[in-house]
C-alpha cells in the first residue's frame, strides 16, 4: 500500500472513475452488474458513493470526453477517488481508447493522482480487475500485466494508496475454479434474461454475484488502508458475500 502524505481529513464522498466492470447498470441489463454499484452495500449508512464509471472508457477516452474534469469540478477536500482503468487502455484496435502502458496510460494516471491531491482529496489507485481467463495450469492469467505494473509503480513512487485488485480478484476467481467461476460472469443461455435474449458468454463483465464479490474485495482493502474512509466500511458485509443471487441489483 502507498502512504498518504499530509493531514487526514474525515472521509466524505467516494467517487469512482472507471470502466464497464465498475459502472452502474439499469435493471433491464440484469444480471449484468458493476462492482461500483454494489460497493455501497458494504459501507455504513452514512457513506456516499458517486459512481462515474462508464463502459468502454479508458484513461484516454475518460479524459477526452471531459468525464475526469467533471469529477474534479465536483470533488471536495476529504473526498476519495477510486481510479480503475486498464481493460480498454489495452485495446490497440481502438485508437480512441488505446493508451500504451508505459507512456500515455502512465501520464494519464499521474494526472489523475496529482489533480486529485491538488483538490485536497485522496486518490486510491486500483489495478485492473481480472477476467475469467484461465491458463493451461487452470489458474487465471494477468491479461493486463503491463498496465497493472504501471499502477503499482505509480502508487509506490507518488505515495498513493493502492488496491491490488488484479491480485485479489485472480485469487478469488481461482478459488471458484474453471467451471464454478462462470457464475461470477455473464454465462447464460438464450431466453434466460430479457436483456440477453440470444444468450451470452462473457468472461469480462460481472453477474450480480460477481459484482458483489469484487465489491467485497475492494471494501476489505479500503478497510485496511488506515485512511478515514476505512471507517465507512461495514465490519459485516452479508450483502456482498452472498452464495446465491438476490435476483436484483439492490443490497437486499
Steps between C-alpha positions, in 0.01 A plus 500: 500500500610855437520750782275804520702817547370790705205541733214251491157657483172321554389291202203643314389398149663206323529566126565217255679561170507186290355282227220249439620263772412768756214695343140512618253315277126537465268219605432400139863388474475263795685279581785716364622701798800721576700483819456876547125471535542222756766673710248702709359168624822448696521849648340667800171680456652847490746417222446675166613351170509687168552233237626678187636184335386453140523204265755503221714771654873503544704767672533659155132513410385574856716811495423592137125495565533734797393238753813544708467879500141459622619298798761762578233770480289314756762355733558665836779479757477177699323315216646176367545416131529133403676469163482174303587482131699269276260268315423753228840670510632170364272512191755551224232461234306798637716812472252716689561276803853371465747629755834313503588398852846655527412834344149644465339278764771595748465870416122489533511325837760744627273787398210340686708446812647850514177680413311305765763584761501858379133524591574376850337165428649151526564289189504123532644314202352163409662246269273358225261235624555150363317341214389137507808415298660170596839371391604138441561462873132585571609824667387843386736701283597862553356632173601858579834437669679800346224740602483354851876539537470870417225545761715335766802709407310829507349412837846431640675802351228756580405375847149413382282230648473184291234233478654212307172372363667300226673287763205463736242433228720242330534312826124523555412374151762225526330386818174451311664292229456490123134394512395655831623842395248517215241607756702818564486609137234511229437142388134447420306311234265663251170608651623501861503879539311766299811713461689209341237326289755322285703385798845618599846364579701790638812452710558870565180642644348395829178337602327616816706253707821600328445870557414442865814295546731755338342778704569292810869471404522876458314569824738270686800684359347839579460386860873424512623832361523680832329796334185666635300321230574175683247602763231501228542126435253274679662229710241246386412507131241224440363681194838463331577143602182329383529144371185532290368791292242730651345543157547874490770763524400635841669429829227275637 
